[in-house]
């Protein structure tokens, strides 16, 4: 039987739902999902199976107008993921295209910049209108037509990454577009992410779930130690970096309760994902220049020299 395998990059503005879609297509959690924009900092590869086809999904960082070095590195990583893929899916939050709040206007600007980037690349993309729940059909068709007229799309899908509506059709189409060839990963592998990086991502997700109101996304998690133990478990030591001393007590919480909650939730999920005992130790450090350090970029696959 003929097998197929290839790469499909999912690009879009921050908060378009890329990580949710990646997780939905794969059928398990490979990318962290929070209500913060710009959660995904580097391309995460999820492996989705559809019959005899293997689709390696590249969930890229959101493409937006970059202001600082970290922003520029993230945007470059996103376009890099798109350039290397057989298929590009441009995911658009349809609701943001229909409303006029400051956040919606920013999302529209980001979508326009992606359209310009696609024009410059000469690469056709699949348009996926996301978050269609509760949106009128004529509004969906209006947004789809306006975007299609830019000339950068080959076809369009209406989906809800959250509920799964329309996602199977998209998966089947991606499978059909994959070139013939052997699978790139074992059938039961769902992600291509080193365990120490995955551990840092899980902790960062729990951090944002707990303190997203008080803390801007100026925080990073670094796995400083990942040691196998004789009992079959693993000892993981991590440092949570914040930019200012005033942010440390936010993460610690009263009597250390917030940090304890973050560690407990991260440990529970890591036990499930790694399928073995996990001993997790968290430390909070202040480093106002963590986003300017070369070693941080290399660890997460970003280009420091942007």
ROKOL-465411 format. One record per residue: residue number from 1; x, y, z of N, C-alpha, C in turn. Coordinates in steps of 0.2 Angstrom, whole numbers. Layout:
BEGIN
NODE pos   n_u   n_v   n_w  ca_u  ca_v  ca_w   c_u   c_v   c_w
NODE NUM     X     Y     Z     X     Y     Z     X     Y     Z
...
END
This chain:
BEGIN
NODE pos   n_u   n_v   n_w  ca_u  ca_v  ca_w   c_u   c_v   c_w
NODE   1     4    -6     0     0     0     0     4     6     0
NODE   2     3    11    -4     7    17    -5     6    22     2
NODE   3    12    24     4    12    28    10    14    35     8
NODE   4    11    40    11    13    47    10    16    50    16
NODE   5    20    55    15    23    59    21    25    66    19
NODE   6    24    71    23    27    77    21    25    82    27
NODE   7    27    89    26    26    94    31    20    99    29
NODE   8    16   100    34    11   106    33    12   111    38
NODE   9    13   117    36    14   122    41     8   126    42
NODE  10     6   127    49     0   131    51     3   138    53
NODE  11     1   143    49     3   150    50    -3   154    52
NODE  12    -2   160    55    -7   164    57    -5   169    62
NODE  13   -10   174    63    -9   179    68    -9   176    75
NODE  14    -6   180    80    -6   177    87   -14   176    89
NODE  15   -15   170    92   -21   169    95   -27   167    90
NODE  16   -24   165    84   -29   163    78   -31   156    80
NODE  17   -28   152    84   -30   145    86   -25   140    83
NODE  18   -19   142    81   -15   137    78   -13   131    83
NODE  19   -12   132    89   -10   126    93   -16   122    94
NODE  20   -22   125    95   -28   121    96   -29   117    90
NODE  21   -28   119    84   -29   115    78   -24   110    77
NODE  22   -18   111    79   -12   106    79   -14   100    83
NODE  23   -16   102    90   -18    97    94   -24    93    92
NODE  24   -29    96    89   -35    93    86   -33    88    80
NODE  25   -29    90    76   -27    86    70   -23    80    72
NODE  26   -18    81    77   -14    76    80   -18    71    84
NODE  27   -23    74    88   -27    69    92   -25    69    99
NODE  28   -19    73   101   -17    73   107   -13    80   108
NODE  29   -11    81   114    -8    88   116    -1    88   114
NODE  30     1    92   109     8    93   107    10   100   108
NODE  31     6   104   108     7   111   108     3   115   114
NODE  32     6   119   118     3   122   124    -2   127   121
NODE  33    -8   127   125   -13   131   123   -15   135   129
NODE  34   -15   142   129   -17   146   134   -21   152   131
NODE  35   -24   156   135   -27   162   133   -23   168   131
NODE  36   -16   167   132   -12   173   131   -10   172   123
NODE  37    -9   178   120    -7   178   113     1   177   114
NODE  38     3   175   108    10   173   107    13   168   112
NODE  39     9   163   113    11   157   118    17   153   114
NODE  40    16   151   108    20   147   104    26   151   102
NODE  41    32   149   105    38   153   104    43   150    98
NODE  42    41   144    97    46   141    92    41   135    88
NODE  43    43   133    82    39   128    79    39   122    82
NODE  44    33   119    84    33   113    87    30   108    82
NODE  45    33   102    81    31    97    76    26    92    79
NODE  46    20    92    76    15    87    79    14    82    73
NODE  47    13    76    74    13    71    69     6    68    69
NODE  48     2    69    63    -5    67    62    -5    62    57
NODE  49    -9    56    59   -10    51    54   -17    51    51
NODE  50   -17    50    44   -24    50    41   -23    44    36
NODE  51   -26    38    38   -25    33    33   -18    31    32
NODE  52   -15    30    26    -8    29    25    -4    35    24
NODE  53    -7    41    26    -3    47    25    -1    49    32
NODE  54     5    52    33     8    55    39     9    62    37
NODE  55     6    66    41     6    74    40    10    76    46
NODE  56    16    79    45    20    82    50    18    90    51
NODE  57    15    91    56    12    98    57    17   103    60
NODE  58    18   108    57    23   113    60    19   119    63
NODE  59    18   119    69    14   124    73    19   130    74
NODE  60    18   135    70    23   141    70    21   146    75
NODE  61    25   150    78    24   156    82    19   161    77
NODE  62    15   164    81    11   169    77    15   174    74
NODE  63    12   176    68    16   181    64    13   188    65
NODE  64    17   193    67    14   199    69    20   205    68
NODE  65    18   211    69    23   216    68    28   216    74
NODE  66    34   214    73    39   213    78    42   219    81
NODE  67    43   220    87    46   226    90    53   224    93
NODE  68    54   218    96    60   217   100    64   211    97
NODE  69    70   209    99    73   204    96    69   197    96
NODE  70    66   196   102    63   189   103    57   189    98
NODE  71    54   195    97    48   195    92    51   194    85
NODE  72    56   197    83    59   196    76    61   188    75
NODE  73    64   185    80    66   178    80    60   174    79
NODE  74    54   175    83    48   171    82    45   172    75
NODE  75    45   178    72    42   179    66    46   176    61
NODE  76    53   176    61    57   173    56    56   165    57
NODE  77    55   162    63    54   155    63    48   153    60
NODE  78    43   157    61    36   156    58    37   155    50
NODE  79    40   160    47    41   160    40    45   155    38
NODE  80    50   153    42    55   148    40    51   141    40
NODE  81    46   140    45    42   134    45    38   133    39
NODE  82    35   139    36    31   139    30    35   138    24
NODE  83    41   140    23    45   139    17    47   132    16
NODE  84    48   129    22    51   122    21    45   117    21
NODE  85    39   119    21    33   114    21    30   113    14
NODE  86    28   107    13    24   105     6    18   109     6
NODE  87    14   110    11     8   114    11     8   119    17
NODE  88     5   125    16     4   130    21    -3   131    22
NODE  89    -5   131    28   -12   132    30   -12   139    34
NODE  90   -16   144    31   -16   151    34   -23   151    38
NODE  91   -22   150    45   -27   150    50   -29   157    51
NODE  92   -36   159    50   -38   166    52   -44   165    57
NODE  93   -44   169    62   -49   170    67   -55   174    63
NODE  94   -60   171    61   -65   174    57   -69   180    61
NODE  95   -70   178    68   -73   183    72   -69   190    72
NODE  96   -63   190    72   -58   196    73   -59   200    66
NODE  97   -61   196    61   -61   200    54   -68   204    54
NODE  98   -73   202    58   -79   205    58   -81   210    63
NODE  99   -76   211    68   -77   216    73   -72   221    73
NODE 100   -73   226    77   -68   232    77   -65   234    83
NODE 101   -64   230    88   -61   232    94   -53   233    92
NODE 102   -49   236    97   -42   237    95   -39   230    94
NODE 103   -40   225    98   -37   218    97   -39   216    90
NODE 104   -45   217    88   -48   214    81   -44   218    76
NODE 105   -43   225    76   -40   229    71   -33   226    71
NODE 106   -29   225    76   -22   222    76   -22   216    72
NODE 107   -27   211    74   -27   205    71   -28   206    63
NODE 108   -32   210    61   -33   212    54   -27   214    50
NODE 109   -23   218    54   -16   221    52   -12   215    51
NODE 110   -12   210    56    -7   204    56    -9   200    50
NODE 111   -16   199    48   -18   195    43   -15   198    36
NODE 112   -16   205    36   -14   208    30    -6   207    28
NODE 113    -2   207    34     5   207    33     6   199    31
NODE 114     2   195    33     4   188    31     2   187    24
NODE 115    -4   190    22    -6   190    14     0   193    10
NODE 116     3   198    12     9   201     9    15   197     9
NODE 117    16   193    14    21   189    15    20   183    10
NODE 118    14   180     9    13   175     5    13   177    -2
NODE 119    11   183    -4    12   186   -11    20   186   -13
NODE 120    24   188    -8    31   189    -9    34   182   -10
NODE 121    32   177    -7    34   170    -7    32   167   -13
NODE 122    27   169   -16    24   166   -22    21   159   -21
NODE 123    20   157   -14    17   151   -12    10   151   -11
NODE 124     6   147   -14    -2   147   -12    -3   143    -6
NODE 125    -8   146    -2    -9   143     5   -16   141     5
NODE 126   -18   136     9   -25   134    11   -27   139    16
NODE 127   -33   142    15   -36   147    19   -41   143    24
NODE 128   -40   143    31   -44   140    35   -47   145    40
NODE 129   -53   146    39   -57   151    43   -59   148    50
NODE 130   -56   150    55   -57   147    62   -62   151    66
NODE 131   -65   147    71   -69   150    76   -76   152    73
NODE 132   -78   148    69   -84   149    65   -91   148    69
NODE 133   -90   146    75   -96   145    79  -100   151    80
NODE 134  -106   151    79  -111   157    80  -110   162    75
NODE 135  -106   161    70  -105   166    64  -110   165    59
NODE 136  -113   170    56  -118   169    51  -115   167    45
NODE 137  -118   163    41  -115   160    35  -113   165    30
NODE 138  -118   171    29  -116   176    24  -110   180    26
NODE 139  -109   180    33  -103   184    35   -96   179    34
NODE 140   -97   173    35   -91   168    33   -90   169    26
NODE 141   -95   169    22   -93   169    14   -90   176    12
NODE 142   -93   181    16   -90   188    14   -83   188    16
NODE 143   -81   186    22   -74   186    24   -69   181    19
NODE 144   -72   175    18   -69   171    13   -67   174     6
NODE 145   -73   177     4   -72   180    -3   -67   186    -3
NODE 146   -67   190     2   -63   196     2   -55   193     3
NODE 147   -54   188     7   -47   185     7   -45   182     1
NODE 148   -50   178    -2   -48   174    -8   -46   179   -14
NODE 149   -49   185   -14   -48   190   -20   -41   192   -19
NODE 150   -37   191   -14   -30   193   -13   -26   189   -18
NODE 151   -28   183   -20   -25   178   -25   -19   174   -22
NODE 152   -19   173   -15   -14   169   -12   -16   162    -9
NODE 153   -23   161   -10   -26   155    -8   -28   150   -14
NODE 154   -27   144   -12   -29   139   -17   -36   136   -16
NODE 155   -38   136    -9   -45   133    -7   -46   136     0
NODE 156   -52   135     2   -54   137     9   -58   132    13
NODE 157   -57   132    19   -61   127    24   -63   132    29
NODE 158   -69   130    32   -73   133    37   -72   128    43
NODE 159   -69   130    48   -68   125    54   -69   128    61
NODE 160   -69   124    66   -69   126    73   -64   121    76
NODE 161   -58   124    77   -52   120    80   -55   117    87
NODE 162   -58   122    90   -60   120    97   -65   114    97
NODE 163   -70   114    93   -75   109    93   -74   103    88
NODE 164   -69   104    84   -68    99    79   -72   100    72
NODE 165   -77   104    72   -81   105    66   -76   107    60
NODE 166   -77   103    55   -74   104    48   -66   102    48
NODE 167   -64   100    54   -57    98    54   -55    91    51
NODE 168   -60    87    51   -58    80    47   -57    81    40
NODE 169   -62    86    37   -61    87    30   -54    90    28
NODE 170   -52    95    33   -45    98    32   -40    93    32
NODE 171   -40    88    37   -35    83    38   -35    79    32
NODE 172   -41    77    29   -41    73    23   -38    76    17
NODE 173   -39    83    17   -36    86    11   -28    87    12
NODE 174   -26    88    18   -19    88    19   -15    82    18
NODE 175   -19    76    20   -16    69    18   -15    68    11
NODE 176   -20    71     7   -20    70     0   -15    74    -4
NODE 177   -13    79     0    -7    83    -3     0    81    -1
NODE 178     0    77     3     7    74     5    10    70     0
NODE 179    16    71    -2    20    67    -7    20    60    -5
NODE 180    21    55   -10    22    48    -9    29    47    -6
NODE 181    29    43    -1    36    41     2    35    38     8
NODE 182    40    36    11    40    32    18    38    37    23
NODE 183    35    35    29    34    39    35    40    42    38
NODE 184    40    48    40    46    51    43    47    49    51
NODE 185    41    47    54    41    46    61    38    39    62
NODE 186    39    35    68    35    29    69    28    31    70
NODE 187    24    26    68    17    28    68    14    30    75
NODE 188    17    28    80    14    30    87    17    36    90
NODE 189    21    39    86    25    46    89    20    52    87
NODE 190    19    56    92    14    61    90    18    68    90
NODE 191    24    68    92    27    75    92    35    74    91
NODE 192    38    79    89    45    79    88    48    85    92
NODE 193    49    84    99    51    89   104    55    86   109
NODE 194    61    88   110    65    85   116    61    85   122
NODE 195    62    80   126    58    79   133    60    86   137
NODE 196    66    88   137    67    94   142    64   100   140
NODE 197    63   101   133    59   106   130    52   106   131
NODE 198    49   100   131    42    98   132    41   100   139
NODE 199    45    98   144    44    99   151    44   107   152
NODE 200    48   111   149    48   118   150    42   121   147
NODE 201    39   118   142    33   121   139    27   120   143
NODE 202    27   114   146    21   112   150    21   117   156
NODE 203    27   118   159    27   122   165    25   129   163
NODE 204    27   131   157    26   138   155    18   139   154
NODE 205    15   134   152     8   134   151     4   135   157
NODE 206     6   131   162     3   131   169     4   138   172
NODE 207    10   141   171    12   148   173     7   153   171
NODE 208     6   152   164     1   157   161    -6   156   163
NODE 209    -8   150   164   -15   148   166   -16   151   173
NODE 210   -11   152   177   -12   154   184   -11   161   184
NODE 211    -7   164   181    -5   172   182    -6   176   176
NODE 212   -10   174   171   -10   177   165   -13   185   166
NODE 213   -17   186   171   -19   193   172   -14   197   174
NODE 214    -9   195   179    -4   199   182     2   200   178
NODE 215     4   195   174    10   194   171    10   195   164
NODE 216    13   200   161    14   200   154    18   194   151
NODE 217    19   193   145    22   187   143    29   187   144
NODE 218    32   192   148    39   192   149    41   187   154
NODE 219    41   181   153    43   176   157    45   170   153
NODE 220    50   166   155    53   160   151    54   155   156
NODE 221    54   149   154    55   143   158    61   139   155
NODE 222    66   138   159    72   134   156    73   128   160
NODE 223    73   122   157    75   116   161    82   115   161
NODE 224    85   116   168    92   116   169    95   109   170
NODE 225    90   105   172    93    98   174    87    93   172
NODE 226    89    88   168    84    82   167    88    76   168
NODE 227    87    73   174    91    67   175    87    61   176
NODE 228    89    55   173    86    49   174    88    47   181
NODE 229    83    44   185    84    41   191    84    33   191
NODE 230    87    30   196    88    23   197    81    20   197
NODE 231    76    23   200    70    20   201    65    21   195
NODE 232    68    23   189    64    23   183    61    30   182
NODE 233    62    34   187    59    41   187    63    46   184
NODE 234    61    52   184    66    57   181    66    64   186
NODE 235    71    67   187    72    73   191    73    79   186
NODE 236    68    83   187    68    89   182    69    95   187
NODE 237    74    99   185    75   106   188    74   111   183
NODE 238    70   116   185    68   122   180    69   128   184
NODE 239    71   133   180    71   140   182    66   144   178
NODE 240    62   148   182    57   152   179    60   159   179
NODE 241    61   162   173    64   169   173    59   174   172
NODE 242    59   179   176    55   185   175    60   191   174
NODE 243    57   197   171    61   203   170    62   208   175
NODE 244    58   207   180    58   212   186    57   209   192
NODE 245    60   212   197    60   209   204    52   209   207
NODE 246    48   214   204    41   215   206    37   209   204
NODE 247    40   205   199    36   200   196    37   193   200
NODE 248    42   193   203    44   187   207    38   185   212
NODE 249    36   190   216    31   188   221    24   186   217
NODE 250    23   188   211    17   186   208    17   179   206
NODE 251    23   176   204    24   169   203    24   165   209
NODE 252    27   168   214    28   164   221    21   163   224
NODE 253    17   169   224    11   169   228    12   169   235
NODE 254     6   170   239     7   170   246     9   164   249
NODE 255    14   164   253    17   158   256    19   153   251
NODE 256    21   155   245    23   151   239    18   146   236
NODE 257    11   148   237     6   144   235     5   144   227
NODE 258     6   149   224     5   150   217    11   145   214
NODE 259    17   146   216    22   142   213    21   134   214
NODE 260    18   133   220    17   126   222    11   123   217
NODE 261     6   127   216     1   125   211     4   124   204
NODE 262     8   129   202    11   128   195    15   121   195
NODE 263    19   120   200    23   114   200    19   108   200
NODE 264    14   108   204    10   102   205     6   100   198
NODE 265     3   105   195    -1   104   189     4   102   183
NODE 266    10   105   183    15   103   178    17    96   179
NODE 267    19    94   185    21    87   187    16    82   185
NODE 268     9    84   187     4    79   185     4    77   178
NODE 269     4    83   174     4    82   166    10    78   164
NODE 270    16    80   166    22    77   164    22    69   166
NODE 271    19    67   172    19    60   173    15    57   168
NODE 272     9    60   166     5    57   161     8    56   154
NODE 273    12    62   152    15    62   146    21    57   145
NODE 274    25    57   151    31    53   150    30    46   153
NODE 275    24    45   156    22    39   159    28    36   163
NODE 276    30    40   168    34    38   173    34    43   179
NODE 277    37    41   185    37    46   190    41    52   189
NODE 278    39    58   191    42    64   189    44    68   196
NODE 279    50    70   197    51    74   203    53    81   200
NODE 280    49    86   201    50    93   198    51    98   203
NODE 281    57   102   202    59   107   206    59   114   203
NODE 282    55   119   205    55   125   202    59   130   206
NODE 283    62   135   202    66   140   205    64   147   201
NODE 284    63   152   204    61   159   201    67   163   201
NODE 285    69   166   195    75   170   195    73   177   191
NODE 286    76   182   193    75   189   190    81   190   185
NODE 287    80   191   179    85   193   174    81   197   168
NODE 288    82   203   169    79   208   164    81   207   157
NODE 289    87   204   156    89   203   149    89   196   147
NODE 290    84   191   150    84   185   147    82   184   140
NODE 291    78   189   138    76   188   131    82   191   126
NODE 292    87   193   128    93   195   124    99   190   124
NODE 293    98   184   127   103   179   128   103   174   123
NODE 294   109   173   120   110   169   114   108   161   116
NODE 295   110   159   122   108   152   124   101   150   124
NODE 296    97   155   126    90   154   126    87   153   119
NODE 297    89   156   114    87   156   107    89   149   105
NODE 298    95   147   106    97   141   103    94   135   106
NODE 299    92   135   112    88   130   116    82   128   113
NODE 300    78   134   110    71   133   108    71   133   100
NODE 301    77   133    97    77   133    90    76   139    86
NODE 302    77   145    90    76   152    86    83   154    84
NODE 303    82   159    79    89   162    77    90   168    81
NODE 304    96   168    84    98   174    89    99   180    84
NODE 305   102   179    79   105   184    75   100   187    70
NODE 306    95   190    72    90   193    68    90   201    69
END
